Amino acid sequence: MTTVPPPTTAAGRTTRRDHVTEVRPLTALDGRPLTLVHVQGRHPPTRGPVLVAHGAGVRAELFRPPLPRTFVDALIDDGWDVWLFNWRASIDLDPVPWTLDQAAAYDHPAAVAHVLAATGADRLKAVVHCQGSTSFMMALAAGLLPEVDTVVSNAVSLHPVVPGWSRFKIGRLAPLIARALPAISPGWGDKPEGPLSRLIVGFVRATHPECGNRVCRMVSFTYGTGWPALWSHENLDERTHDWIRGEFADVPMTFFAQMNRCIRAGHLVRTEPIATLPRSVVDRAPSTDARIVLLAGEQNQCFLAESQQRTFDFLQRHRPGRDSLHLLPGYGHLDVFLGRRAAADTYPLILKELGR
């Protein structure tokens, strides 16, 4: 266990001075090294543990942008014991060609077990985003996370639906890129790595003129459709827009290959013969008692709001009245957590659902 000072970037301090951060090493069930970032405030938590999982090609610090009040601040102020999870997609770990199957079977169960052992709790709650959400929901539906009693899922869970241009990119362009490169990185916008990455960056500069932040433009090319795709510029303040330059890196082409299959199928698809995962996550009711809260930004151009609507409809067929769906007007994909007004618009909703 390592105690570290509050994180800082070129954009400034990203969490309050009175918060204590501990980075705890964790081993996935297949031996892959991971970490949990335990963040505590000045006073001991009055509520139980909350596990927070990021998406693909980012890291746990995603939830601590240089805002006056971050999502982590909101959780701590509300009394929660906060555990940020660097699963195998994290850019703070050595890059590997991961799949959602591996994260579902090996990463999330290990993280839940570690947090429960560390806190002495017998149940926990989770806030999961993007591919942290899809992989977590795979594990949940498979019955691998019986100790989880509430999940707040942002953007996508069991039914990925993307815009038409994204379908073309993931179905046609990604396989071509995969023949030459093991991964793609939005970070190339500032630091290209080789001739092919420079060619891709040049293409993105020509087709994404929406701002001067080359990483922001590469993020839109990599993850969605739009100018930009994961947020609206109106929702990000200048410091956060600059801060994202250091928060995106490698995403393996193995992920895009699996997501392509999932999009074509209309639901998550297992791509590896892992015994603990069912062949299909939608041919039966999910094997969990957890209450599932689905969030969908109406302006999301990475995964359309229809993604969460389809999962909600699926859950309603199997367990009517148990789960909930919230459509978020004016929000997209990541500005749900990074937006300049998120502390007033989206955090209170998440806190209310966690506290139910």
Residue frames relative to the residue before (quaternion, step in Angstrom):
aa qw qx qy qz dx dy dz
M 1.0000 0.0000 0.0000 0.0000 0.00 0.00 0.00
T 0.0951 -0.8028 0.5885 0.0154 3.56 -0.85 1.00
T 0.2346 -0.7449 0.6077 0.1439 3.56 -0.86 0.99
V 0.0597 -0.8152 0.5759 -0.0131 3.55 -0.75 1.05
P 0.5586 -0.5962 0.4428 0.3694 3.59 -1.17 0.47
P 0.6727 -0.4750 0.3493 0.4470 3.60 -1.20 0.30
P 0.5170 -0.6698 0.4305 0.3143 3.60 -0.83 0.94
T 0.0580 -0.7674 0.6371 0.0428 3.55 -1.17 0.68
T 0.1066 -0.7588 0.6376 0.0790 3.55 -1.25 0.49
A 0.7250 -0.3845 0.3137 0.4776 3.54 -1.30 -0.13
A 0.6672 0.4982 -0.2993 0.4659 3.57 1.17 -0.55
G 0.6853 -0.4833 0.2876 0.4627 3.59 1.25 -0.08
R 0.7296 -0.4050 0.3155 0.4517 3.53 -1.35 -0.04
T 0.2532 -0.8143 0.5111 0.1074 3.57 -0.89 0.93
T 0.7784 0.1412 -0.1654 0.5889 3.59 1.18 0.27
R 0.6502 -0.5603 0.3429 0.3817 3.57 -1.18 0.41
R 0.6089 -0.5996 0.3935 0.3388 3.53 -1.16 0.69
D 0.6947 0.4846 -0.2910 0.4448 3.59 1.08 -0.61
H 0.5472 0.5954 -0.4138 0.4181 3.59 1.24 0.16
V 0.2438 -0.7493 0.6014 0.1317 3.54 -1.08 0.82
T 0.1438 -0.8031 0.5772 0.0344 3.56 -0.77 1.12
E 0.0364 -0.7767 0.6288 -0.0043 3.56 -0.88 1.00
V 0.2044 -0.7600 0.6068 0.1114 3.56 -0.87 1.00
R 0.1019 -0.8219 0.5604 0.0037 3.55 -0.52 1.24
P 0.3831 -0.7138 0.5302 0.2501 3.61 -0.74 0.97
L 0.0622 -0.7796 0.6227 -0.0230 3.52 -1.13 0.78
T 0.2202 -0.7660 0.5890 0.1335 3.57 -1.07 0.72
A 0.4116 -0.6990 0.5311 0.2447 3.56 -0.81 1.03
L 0.6621 -0.5432 0.3444 0.3847 3.57 -1.21 0.41
D 0.6891 0.4087 -0.2889 0.5241 3.59 1.25 -0.21
G 0.6632 -0.5469 0.2943 0.4177 3.60 1.24 0.32
R 0.4899 0.6725 -0.4320 0.3481 3.61 1.24 -0.09
P 0.3924 -0.7218 0.5108 0.2533 3.64 -0.81 0.90
L 0.0283 -0.7740 0.6311 -0.0414 3.54 -0.96 1.02
T 0.2056 -0.7664 0.5757 0.1971 3.58 -1.24 -0.12
L 0.2171 -0.7084 0.6507 0.1660 3.49 -1.39 0.42
V 0.2159 -0.7601 0.6016 0.1170 3.56 -0.97 0.88
H 0.1428 -0.8054 0.5740 0.0369 3.55 -0.37 1.28
V 0.0529 -0.8084 0.5860 -0.0177 3.57 -0.63 1.13
Q 0.0198 -0.7998 0.5991 -0.0323 3.55 -0.80 1.09
G 0.4252 -0.7027 0.5174 0.2402 3.53 -1.18 0.61
R 0.7700 -0.3470 0.2637 0.4661 3.53 -1.31 -0.27
H 0.7689 0.2759 -0.1443 0.5584 3.57 1.08 -0.73
P 0.5926 -0.5714 0.4170 0.3852 3.62 -1.10 0.57
P 0.5607 -0.6097 0.4291 0.3604 3.60 -1.07 0.62
T 0.3102 -0.7495 0.5606 0.1668 3.55 -1.14 0.72
R 0.7000 0.3580 -0.2439 0.5678 3.56 1.33 -0.11
G 0.6706 -0.5300 0.3569 0.3769 3.55 -1.31 0.08
P 0.7022 -0.4704 0.3331 0.4181 3.57 -1.32 -0.08
V 0.1231 -0.7434 0.6537 0.0708 3.52 -1.28 0.69
L 0.2213 -0.7564 0.6060 0.1078 3.55 -0.83 1.08
V 0.1060 -0.8012 0.5886 0.0177 3.58 -0.81 1.05
A 0.0824 -0.8293 0.5525 -0.0124 3.58 -0.61 1.17
H 0.3801 -0.7404 0.5262 0.1745 3.56 -0.94 1.04
G 0.5736 -0.5894 0.4487 0.3496 3.55 -1.36 -0.04
A 0.7530 -0.3897 0.2922 0.4425 3.55 -1.29 -0.45
G 0.8648 0.1622 -0.1103 0.4622 3.55 -1.08 0.80
V 0.6226 0.4553 -0.3640 0.5221 3.56 1.18 0.61
R 0.3642 -0.7278 0.5257 0.2478 3.63 -1.04 -0.59
A 0.7357 -0.4347 0.2872 0.4328 3.55 -1.30 0.16
E 0.6235 0.5661 -0.3406 0.4181 3.60 1.09 -0.65
L 0.3987 0.7252 -0.4660 0.3129 3.59 1.27 -0.07
F 0.7135 0.4630 -0.2474 0.4641 3.58 1.07 -0.74
R 0.6971 0.3934 -0.2846 0.5276 3.59 1.29 0.24
P 0.0718 0.8094 -0.5761 0.0880 3.60 0.56 1.12
P 0.6109 -0.5790 0.3871 0.3766 3.61 -1.21 0.27
L 0.2659 0.7508 -0.5458 0.2602 3.55 0.63 1.19
P 0.6170 -0.5327 0.4031 0.4159 3.62 -1.13 0.37
R 0.7857 0.0473 -0.0167 0.6166 3.60 1.12 -0.65
T 0.1786 -0.8081 0.5568 0.0714 3.57 -0.52 1.18
F 0.6750 -0.4657 0.3687 0.4377 3.54 -1.31 0.12
V 0.6189 0.5323 -0.3403 0.4667 3.59 1.05 -0.71
D 0.6178 0.5349 -0.3388 0.4663 3.59 0.98 -0.81
A 0.6695 0.5143 -0.3011 0.4434 3.56 0.88 -0.97
L 0.6487 0.5142 -0.3174 0.4626 3.60 0.95 -0.85
I 0.6831 0.4853 -0.2910 0.4617 3.58 0.86 -0.96
D 0.6550 0.5117 -0.3163 0.4573 3.58 0.94 -0.84
D 0.6817 0.4677 -0.2779 0.4893 3.57 1.17 -0.58
G 0.6327 -0.5992 0.3044 0.3847 3.58 1.29 0.18
W 0.5184 0.6709 -0.4123 0.3334 3.60 1.22 -0.01
D 0.4034 -0.6610 0.5812 0.2500 3.52 -1.30 0.56
V 0.1773 -0.8678 0.4627 0.0377 3.57 -0.15 1.35
W 0.0172 -0.7792 0.6249 -0.0451 3.53 -0.90 1.09
L 0.1452 -0.7873 0.5974 0.0475 3.57 -0.48 1.25
F 0.2394 -0.8285 0.5012 0.0711 3.55 -0.71 1.12
N 0.1745 -0.7406 0.6428 0.0881 3.54 -0.82 1.09
W 0.0574 -0.7966 0.6018 0.0032 3.59 -0.10 1.29
R 0.7808 -0.4201 0.1874 0.4227 3.59 -1.25 0.21
A 0.6050 0.5450 -0.3705 0.4468 3.63 1.19 -0.14
S 0.4945 0.6993 -0.4153 0.3066 3.60 1.24 -0.21
I 0.4257 -0.6980 0.5186 0.2502 3.56 -1.04 0.81
D 0.5561 0.5730 -0.4012 0.4488 3.60 1.28 0.08
L 0.6726 0.4420 -0.2809 0.5228 3.58 1.32 -0.13
D 0.6326 -0.4984 0.4051 0.4328 3.57 -1.25 0.25
P 0.4703 -0.7016 0.4485 0.2922 3.63 -0.79 0.94
V 0.0048 -0.7744 0.6319 -0.0313 3.54 -1.07 0.90
P 0.5046 -0.6426 0.4746 0.3274 3.63 -1.18 0.45
W 0.0058 -0.8675 0.4954 -0.0436 3.55 0.43 1.27
T 0.2068 -0.7234 0.6359 0.1719 3.52 -1.43 0.18
L 0.6380 -0.5064 0.4118 0.4086 3.54 -1.29 0.28
D 0.5900 0.5886 -0.3573 0.4217 3.58 1.08 -0.73
Q 0.6689 0.5033 -0.2992 0.4580 3.57 0.88 -0.95
A 0.6605 0.5033 -0.3111 0.4622 3.57 0.91 -0.88
A 0.6668 0.5129 -0.3009 0.4491 3.57 0.96 -0.88
A 0.7480 0.4248 -0.2249 0.4576 3.57 0.83 -0.98
Y 0.8189 0.3130 -0.1120 0.4678 3.57 0.96 -0.86
D 0.7364 0.4508 -0.2481 0.4391 3.60 0.93 -0.85
H 0.7359 0.4468 -0.2616 0.4362 3.58 0.59 -1.11
P 0.6499 0.4932 -0.3552 0.4564 3.66 0.86 -0.70
A 0.6417 0.5192 -0.3281 0.4594 3.59 1.03 -0.75
A 0.6570 0.5126 -0.3169 0.4530 3.59 0.96 -0.82
V 0.6461 0.5149 -0.3206 0.4633 3.58 0.92 -0.87
A 0.6626 0.5053 -0.3072 0.4596 3.58 0.90 -0.91
H 0.6528 0.5179 -0.3212 0.4500 3.60 0.95 -0.84
V 0.6746 0.4966 -0.3060 0.4523 3.58 0.84 -0.94
L 0.6598 0.5033 -0.3169 0.4593 3.59 0.92 -0.84
A 0.6574 0.4997 -0.3145 0.4682 3.58 0.98 -0.81
A 0.6813 0.5037 -0.2895 0.4453 3.58 0.98 -0.83
T 0.7607 0.3866 -0.1959 0.4832 3.57 1.02 -0.77
G 0.4105 -0.7078 0.4753 0.3233 3.57 1.17 -0.50
A 0.4718 0.6630 -0.4459 0.3728 3.58 1.28 0.15
D 0.3318 -0.7340 0.5451 0.2326 3.56 -1.22 0.37
R 0.7518 0.2233 -0.1586 0.5998 3.59 1.32 -0.09
L 0.0256 -0.7917 0.6077 0.0576 3.55 -1.22 0.37
K 0.3672 -0.6893 0.5793 0.2335 3.52 -1.39 0.21
A 0.1832 -0.7928 0.5745 0.0884 3.55 -1.20 0.45
V 0.1277 -0.7185 0.6762 0.1009 3.51 -1.28 0.64
V 0.0012 0.8359 -0.5428 0.0809 3.56 -0.43 1.22
H 0.1733 -0.8107 0.5583 0.0324 3.53 -0.98 0.95
C 0.8759 0.0300 -0.0253 0.4809 3.55 -1.14 0.81
Q 0.8341 -0.1182 0.0669 0.5347 3.65 -0.66 -0.97
G 0.5163 0.5590 -0.4308 0.4852 3.56 1.27 -0.08
S 0.6535 0.5036 -0.2980 0.4801 3.55 1.16 -0.63
T 0.6699 0.4942 -0.3249 0.4487 3.63 0.79 -0.92
S 0.6937 0.4655 -0.2880 0.4681 3.58 0.86 -0.92
F 0.6341 0.5167 -0.3312 0.4703 3.60 1.03 -0.76
M 0.6746 0.4936 -0.2953 0.4627 3.57 0.94 -0.86
M 0.5736 0.5540 -0.3774 0.4708 3.60 1.14 -0.52
A 0.6754 0.4849 -0.2863 0.4762 3.55 0.92 -0.96
L 0.6464 0.5266 -0.3147 0.4537 3.57 0.97 -0.86
A 0.6854 0.4907 -0.2799 0.4594 3.58 0.86 -0.99
A 0.6743 0.4943 -0.2852 0.4687 3.57 1.15 -0.64
G 0.5188 -0.6611 0.4048 0.3605 3.60 1.25 -0.11
L 0.4606 0.7135 -0.4242 0.3143 3.58 1.24 0.34
L 0.7467 0.3462 -0.1931 0.5342 3.61 1.27 -0.21
P 0.0337 0.8562 -0.5150 0.0243 3.62 0.69 1.01
E 0.6396 0.5476 -0.3310 0.4260 3.61 1.17 -0.41
V 0.5780 0.5809 -0.3768 0.4319 3.60 1.26 -0.17
D 0.1430 -0.8341 0.5280 0.0707 3.62 -0.66 1.03
T 0.7832 0.1090 -0.0875 0.6059 3.61 1.25 -0.29
V 0.0439 -0.7773 0.6274 0.0136 3.56 -1.00 0.87
V 0.1205 -0.7389 0.6581 0.0801 3.55 -0.96 0.94
S 0.0918 -0.8228 0.5604 -0.0201 3.56 -0.46 1.29
N 0.1490 -0.8017 0.5740 0.0745 3.57 -0.75 1.04
A 0.8682 0.2167 -0.1863 0.4056 3.51 -1.20 0.87
V 0.7910 -0.1686 0.1691 0.5632 3.61 0.71 -1.00
S 0.0560 -0.7966 0.6006 0.0387 3.55 -1.11 0.63
L 0.8578 -0.0145 0.0283 0.5130 3.64 -0.10 -1.19
H 0.7819 0.2945 -0.1295 0.5340 3.61 1.19 -0.49
P 0.1014 -0.8256 0.5525 0.0531 3.62 0.07 1.20
V 0.0165 0.7664 -0.6403 0.0477 3.56 -0.89 1.06
V 0.0527 -0.8243 0.5632 -0.0240 3.59 -0.68 1.10
P 0.6252 -0.5305 0.4050 0.4046 3.59 -1.25 0.32
G 0.6914 -0.5150 0.3256 0.3881 3.56 -1.25 0.46
W 0.6552 0.5037 -0.3200 0.4633 3.61 0.93 -0.83
S 0.6268 0.5205 -0.3360 0.4725 3.59 1.07 -0.68
R 0.6149 0.5359 -0.3470 0.4629 3.60 1.02 -0.75
F 0.6473 0.5106 -0.3174 0.4686 3.58 0.99 -0.82
K 0.6769 0.5012 -0.3054 0.4442 3.58 0.82 -0.95
I 0.7290 0.4304 -0.2616 0.4635 3.58 0.80 -0.97
G 0.7050 0.4617 -0.2711 0.4650 3.58 1.12 -0.61
R 0.7903 0.3134 -0.1419 0.5070 3.58 1.06 -0.75
L 0.7483 0.4060 -0.2351 0.4690 3.57 0.75 -1.02
A 0.6448 0.5518 -0.3378 0.4071 3.61 0.89 -0.90
P 0.6586 0.4921 -0.3444 0.4533 3.68 0.85 -0.76
L 0.6276 0.5210 -0.3447 0.4646 3.62 1.06 -0.64
I 0.6547 0.4988 -0.3112 0.4752 3.57 0.95 -0.87
A 0.6463 0.5534 -0.3181 0.4182 3.59 1.00 -0.86
R 0.5891 0.5789 -0.3752 0.4208 3.59 1.14 -0.45
A 0.7764 0.3360 -0.1636 0.5074 3.55 1.15 -0.62
L 0.7985 0.2203 -0.0914 0.5527 3.58 1.11 -0.62
P 0.4261 -0.7069 0.4959 0.2698 3.62 -0.99 0.73
A 0.7993 0.0877 -0.0112 0.5944 3.58 1.22 -0.47
I 0.2249 -0.7220 0.6286 0.1815 3.52 -1.36 0.22
S 0.1220 -0.8200 0.5585 0.0278 3.57 -1.00 0.78
P 0.4212 -0.6805 0.5368 0.2672 3.61 -0.87 0.89
G 0.5612 0.6216 -0.3738 0.3987 3.57 1.21 -0.48
W 0.5107 0.6422 -0.4179 0.3899 3.57 1.23 -0.30
G 0.5034 0.6615 -0.4267 0.3563 3.58 1.16 -0.44
D 0.7499 0.3190 -0.1812 0.5505 3.57 1.09 -0.73
K 0.8145 0.1245 -0.0280 0.5660 3.58 1.04 -0.78
P 0.1460 -0.8069 0.5676 0.0739 3.63 0.13 1.23
E 0.2041 -0.7769 0.5884 0.0924 3.55 -1.16 0.69
G 0.8379 0.0131 -0.0499 0.5434 3.56 0.12 1.26
P 0.7028 -0.5125 0.3035 0.3890 3.55 -1.26 0.41
L 0.6649 0.4999 -0.3273 0.4482 3.63 0.91 -0.79
S 0.6417 0.5053 -0.3369 0.4684 3.59 0.97 -0.75
R 0.6358 0.5135 -0.3362 0.4681 3.60 1.03 -0.70
L 0.6204 0.5349 -0.3379 0.4634 3.58 1.08 -0.70
I 0.6538 0.5018 -0.3065 0.4762 3.58 0.96 -0.87
V 0.6506 0.5120 -0.3167 0.4630 3.57 0.94 -0.88
G 0.6373 0.5263 -0.3249 0.4598 3.58 1.01 -0.78
F 0.6355 0.5158 -0.3215 0.4761 3.57 1.02 -0.80
V 0.6680 0.4964 -0.3019 0.4650 3.59 0.93 -0.88
R 0.6257 0.5284 -0.3481 0.4562 3.62 0.96 -0.74
A 0.6869 0.4895 -0.2840 0.4560 3.58 1.02 -0.79
T 0.7753 0.3666 -0.1766 0.4830 3.58 1.04 -0.71
H 0.7392 0.3113 -0.2007 0.5625 3.61 1.26 -0.18
P 0.0445 0.8430 -0.5318 0.0680 3.59 0.20 1.28
E 0.3704 0.8112 -0.4203 0.1675 3.58 1.30 0.09
C 0.8080 -0.0080 0.0102 0.5890 3.61 1.12 -0.45
G 0.5785 -0.6084 0.4241 0.3394 3.55 -1.30 0.13
N 0.5539 0.5954 -0.3905 0.4315 3.58 1.29 -0.05
R 0.3121 -0.8016 0.4811 0.1687 3.59 -0.21 1.30
V 0.6153 0.5245 -0.3581 0.4670 3.61 1.11 -0.55
C 0.6113 0.5417 -0.3439 0.4632 3.59 1.00 -0.79
R 0.6737 0.4910 -0.2954 0.4667 3.58 0.94 -0.88
M 0.6515 0.5008 -0.3126 0.4764 3.60 1.03 -0.75
V 0.5823 0.5676 -0.3653 0.4531 3.59 1.11 -0.66
S 0.6737 0.4993 -0.3005 0.4544 3.58 0.88 -0.91
F 0.6485 0.5048 -0.3176 0.4730 3.60 0.98 -0.78
T 0.6978 0.5016 -0.2726 0.4326 3.56 0.91 -0.96
Y 0.8442 0.2947 -0.0844 0.4398 3.55 0.79 -1.03
G 0.8624 0.0397 0.0149 0.5044 3.62 1.02 -0.28
T 0.5052 -0.5886 0.5263 0.3483 3.49 -1.32 -0.54
G 0.6085 0.5561 -0.3931 0.4074 3.58 -0.75 0.95
W 0.2878 -0.7518 0.5805 0.1225 3.49 -1.35 0.37
P 0.4012 -0.4845 -0.6624 0.4069 1.61 0.59 2.49
A 0.5683 -0.6431 0.4256 0.2868 3.57 -1.36 0.16
L 0.7735 0.3986 -0.2027 0.4491 3.61 0.90 -0.85
W 0.7787 0.0774 -0.0420 0.6212 3.58 1.28 -0.18
S 0.3805 -0.6324 0.5807 0.3436 3.53 -1.29 -0.04
H 0.5564 -0.6181 0.4362 0.3437 3.56 -1.03 0.75
E 0.5975 0.5782 -0.3569 0.4258 3.57 1.12 -0.61
N 0.6858 0.4943 -0.2769 0.4569 3.58 1.15 -0.61
L 0.6998 0.4276 -0.2724 0.5033 3.62 1.20 -0.31
D 0.3465 -0.6975 0.5731 0.2549 3.55 -1.00 0.76
E 0.7124 -0.4919 0.2932 0.4057 3.57 -1.26 0.39
R 0.6495 0.5258 -0.3282 0.4405 3.59 0.94 -0.83
T 0.6749 0.4800 -0.3017 0.4724 3.59 0.92 -0.87
H 0.6262 0.5384 -0.3354 0.4533 3.59 1.00 -0.80
D 0.6700 0.4608 -0.2950 0.5017 3.59 1.07 -0.67
W 0.6214 0.5804 -0.3260 0.4132 3.59 1.02 -0.83
I 0.6291 0.5691 -0.3537 0.3939 3.60 0.98 -0.75
R 0.4936 0.6710 -0.4338 0.3434 3.61 1.17 -0.34
G 0.7585 0.3675 -0.2057 0.4973 3.59 1.08 -0.64
E 0.6438 0.5843 -0.2948 0.3965 3.57 1.27 -0.02
F 0.7069 0.3885 -0.2622 0.5297 3.61 1.25 0.13
A 0.0943 0.7859 -0.6059 0.0801 3.57 -0.96 0.88
D 0.8745 -0.1676 0.0731 0.4493 3.57 -1.25 -0.51
V 0.0388 -0.7308 0.6808 0.0302 3.50 -1.19 0.82
P 0.3743 -0.7634 0.4687 0.2396 3.64 -0.52 1.08
M 0.5511 -0.6200 0.4490 0.3321 3.55 -1.13 0.65
T 0.5132 0.6234 -0.4256 0.4084 3.63 1.21 -0.28
F 0.6277 0.5260 -0.3396 0.4626 3.58 1.07 -0.70
F 0.6789 0.4904 -0.3093 0.4505 3.59 0.82 -0.94
A 0.6143 0.5431 -0.3517 0.4516 3.60 1.06 -0.68
Q 0.6749 0.4720 -0.3004 0.4812 3.58 0.93 -0.83
M 0.6672 0.5018 -0.3183 0.4490 3.59 0.88 -0.86
N 0.5863 0.5629 -0.3652 0.4539 3.59 1.10 -0.60
R 0.6591 0.4938 -0.3008 0.4809 3.57 0.96 -0.86
C 0.6488 0.5232 -0.3158 0.4535 3.58 1.00 -0.82
I 0.6586 0.5069 -0.3094 0.4621 3.58 0.93 -0.89
R 0.6639 0.4990 -0.3063 0.4653 3.57 0.94 -0.84
A 0.6830 0.4700 -0.2845 0.4812 3.59 1.05 -0.73
G 0.4326 -0.7042 0.4550 0.3315 3.58 1.15 -0.59
H 0.7679 0.1557 -0.1163 0.6104 3.56 1.31 0.11
L 0.6728 -0.4842 0.3520 0.4347 3.58 -1.23 0.25
V 0.1354 -0.7875 0.6007 0.0270 3.53 -1.03 0.94
R 0.3826 -0.6961 0.5609 0.2333 3.55 -0.93 0.92
T 0.1578 -0.8141 0.5544 0.0703 3.58 -0.88 0.93
E 0.7208 0.3444 -0.2375 0.5527 3.58 1.28 -0.05
P 0.4762 -0.6893 0.4656 0.2851 3.61 -1.02 0.73
I 0.1582 0.7882 -0.5703 0.1686 3.59 0.53 1.19
A 0.4707 -0.7459 0.3967 0.2545 3.55 -0.49 1.23
T 0.6887 0.5031 -0.2962 0.4299 3.59 1.01 -0.70
L 0.6735 0.4583 -0.2928 0.5007 3.59 1.27 -0.15
P 0.4308 -0.6910 0.5061 0.2842 3.63 -0.88 0.83
R 0.6216 -0.5423 0.4061 0.3933 3.56 -1.20 0.43
S 0.7922 0.0888 -0.0367 0.6027 3.57 1.07 -0.73
V 0.3395 -0.7450 0.5396 0.1966 3.56 -1.01 0.84
V 0.7252 0.4438 -0.2378 0.4697 3.59 1.23 -0.15
D 0.5687 0.6089 -0.4000 0.3817 3.63 1.17 0.09
R 0.7605 0.1851 -0.1434 0.6056 3.57 1.30 0.17
A 0.6457 -0.4912 0.3966 0.4296 3.56 -1.28 0.18
P 0.5445 -0.6106 0.4451 0.3640 3.62 -1.03 0.63
S 0.4123 -0.7300 0.4997 0.2177 3.55 -0.98 0.91
T 0.5438 0.5796 -0.4172 0.4408 3.55 0.55 1.21
D 0.3497 -0.7047 0.5751 0.2245 3.53 -1.26 0.54
A 0.4380 0.7251 -0.4470 0.2875 3.59 1.28 -0.09
R 0.3974 -0.6583 0.5804 0.2683 3.53 -1.18 0.65
I 0.1925 -0.8060 0.5566 0.0584 3.57 -0.80 1.06
V 0.1181 -0.7802 0.6140 0.0165 3.55 -0.79 1.14
L 0.1473 -0.8140 0.5606 0.0376 3.57 -0.59 1.18
L 0.1261 -0.7754 0.6170 0.0477 3.56 -0.90 1.03
A 0.0233 0.7987 -0.5999 0.0395 3.58 -0.97 0.85
G 0.3077 -0.7322 0.5801 0.1810 3.55 -0.67 1.11
E 0.4516 -0.7187 0.4562 0.2672 3.57 -0.72 1.02
Q 0.7125 0.4170 -0.2529 0.5045 3.60 1.19 -0.45
N 0.3480 0.7604 -0.4898 0.2466 3.61 1.22 0.23
Q 0.0796 -0.8049 0.5878 0.0155 3.57 -0.71 1.11
C 0.5009 0.5639 -0.4591 0.4694 3.55 1.23 0.55
F 0.7487 -0.0482 0.0456 0.6595 3.56 0.80 -1.09
L 0.4341 -0.7203 0.4766 0.2561 3.56 -0.64 1.10
A 0.6325 -0.5470 0.3907 0.3847 3.57 -1.17 0.57
E 0.5351 0.6297 -0.3932 0.4031 3.58 1.20 -0.45
S 0.5316 0.6304 -0.4015 0.3985 3.60 1.18 -0.53
Q 0.7336 0.4045 -0.2305 0.4950 3.57 0.75 -1.05
Q 0.5885 0.5618 -0.3729 0.4462 3.60 1.10 -0.57
R 0.6592 0.5052 -0.3115 0.4617 3.59 0.94 -0.84
T 0.6547 0.4920 -0.3207 0.4759 3.58 0.98 -0.79
F 0.6291 0.5258 -0.3369 0.4629 3.58 1.00 -0.77
D 0.6479 0.5083 -0.3198 0.4686 3.61 0.93 -0.84
F 0.6253 0.5296 -0.3250 0.4721 3.59 1.04 -0.79
L 0.6787 0.4808 -0.2955 0.4699 3.59 0.86 -0.91
Q 0.6381 0.5375 -0.3276 0.4434 3.59 0.99 -0.79
R 0.6285 0.5346 -0.3422 0.4495 3.59 1.03 -0.67
H 0.7543 0.3965 -0.2093 0.4796 3.57 0.99 -0.79
R 0.8102 0.0532 0.0187 0.5834 3.63 1.06 -0.71
P 0.0951 -0.8628 0.4938 0.0517 3.57 0.64 1.12
G 0.8259 0.2673 -0.2045 0.4524 3.53 -1.08 0.85
R 0.5929 0.6086 -0.3652 0.3803 3.60 1.22 -0.20
D 0.7902 0.3158 -0.1284 0.5094 3.57 0.92 -0.94
S 0.2454 -0.7825 0.5547 0.1409 3.59 -1.23 0.17
L 0.1986 -0.7494 0.6235 0.1010 3.52 -1.33 0.55
H 0.0635 -0.7852 0.6158 0.0151 3.55 -0.95 0.94
L 0.1941 -0.7515 0.6222 0.1024 3.58 -0.73 1.09
L 0.2224 -0.8101 0.5383 0.0674 3.56 -0.78 1.10
P 0.2391 -0.7892 0.5472 0.1434 3.61 -0.21 1.20
G 0.7976 0.2980 -0.2258 0.4734 3.55 -1.07 0.79
Y 0.7048 0.4200 -0.2618 0.5082 3.59 1.26 -0.07
G 0.3164 -0.7466 0.5613 0.1656 3.52 -1.27 0.56
H 0.8266 -0.2032 0.1893 0.4895 3.55 -0.74 -1.12
L 0.8415 0.1562 -0.0549 0.5142 3.59 0.41 -1.20
D 0.5643 0.6029 -0.4097 0.3877 3.61 1.12 -0.34
V 0.4283 0.6656 -0.4672 0.3940 3.58 1.30 -0.01
F 0.7635 0.3002 -0.1620 0.5483 3.58 1.12 -0.71
L 0.7622 0.4052 -0.1915 0.4671 3.59 1.05 -0.77
G 0.4868 0.7162 -0.4134 0.2814 3.58 1.22 -0.28
R 0.5922 -0.6044 0.4090 0.3415 3.54 -1.11 0.72
R 0.7522 0.3273 -0.1909 0.5391 3.60 1.18 -0.54
A 0.3433 0.7747 -0.4802 0.2268 3.59 1.25 0.17
A 0.6037 0.5799 -0.3625 0.4098 3.60 1.01 -0.71
A 0.7283 0.3839 -0.2280 0.5199 3.57 1.15 -0.60
D 0.7471 0.4529 -0.2178 0.4352 3.58 1.04 -0.78
T 0.8354 0.2268 -0.0758 0.4949 3.60 0.78 -1.03
Y 0.6111 0.5707 -0.3699 0.4051 3.63 0.95 -0.73
P 0.6610 0.5117 -0.3479 0.4245 3.66 0.79 -0.83
L 0.6261 0.5356 -0.3390 0.4540 3.60 1.03 -0.71
I 0.6599 0.5013 -0.3050 0.4692 3.57 0.93 -0.92
L 0.6571 0.5080 -0.3074 0.4645 3.59 0.93 -0.90
K 0.6366 0.5276 -0.3324 0.4538 3.58 0.97 -0.79
E 0.6856 0.4779 -0.2906 0.4661 3.58 0.93 -0.88
L 0.6253 0.5209 -0.3406 0.4708 3.61 1.04 -0.68
G 0.7242 0.4700 -0.2426 0.4424 3.56 1.00 -0.81
R 0.4935 0.6727 -0.4345 0.3393 3.59 1.21 -0.16
